[in-house]
Amino acid sequence: MPNMYADISAVHYRPWRYWQAMVTAMEYGVEHKILPGSDFPSGTMANIVAGLRNVNKVVEGTNLPKIPDEVQDMILYENWKAFFPQWA
């Protein structure tokens, strides 16, 4: 679905579920459809960035897959350009 996107506004409050969701997105090849969102006023963009940058902490020391920095960077700095092309 070309016009369907998801945001990661409040999922960082549940680290295990957040990691699972990100791995699932990568398995289905839809990580390019994820946008950051703040969930204001209960969250801020700083919370979103910190949560994404810490997504792999729940699987540290295991052989479970990690969310690569490149995917995290794409979510924070690139994916919005397809959703808001007029501002890219």
TASUL-V66818 format. One record per run of one state. SS is the DSSP state (hx for helix, st for strand, lp for the rest). FROM is the first residue (numbers start at 0). TO is the last residue. If there is no record, write none. Layout:
ss->{SS,SS}
from->{FROM,FROM}
to->{TO,TO}
//
This chain:
ss->{lp,st,lp,hx,lp,hx,lp,hx,st,lp,hx,lp,hx,lp,hx,lp,hx,lp,hx,lp}
from->{0,5,7,10,13,14,28,30,33,35,44,53,54,59,68,77,79,83,84,87}
to->{4,6,9,12,13,27,29,32,34,43,52,53,58,67,76,78,82,83,86,87}
//
